[in-house]
């Protein structure tokens, strides 16, 4: 009996994740480990304004000792985190047309 294993597609090394640096800065984007300047660094590609196809990527490098936390995420979550805040919208209450005006001037006393 032969055991067959499915060939896994070659990974390009990118992972979608949220990383916190020194406990003060938080980045969400695609990440991978790269060697630069003779040392291993974390490369973070952050989608600009939540839409990398339209606005491109911002790339940041950090050394391993500066990583405070690293949480894997999916692409949709990382894009949503980097989307700019939407301006608040106005909400109006519906106008009530059947309101009766009450005149209580007849009961007022003159002093």
Order of alpha helices (4+ residues) and beta strands (2+ residues): beta-beta-beta-alpha-beta-beta-alpha
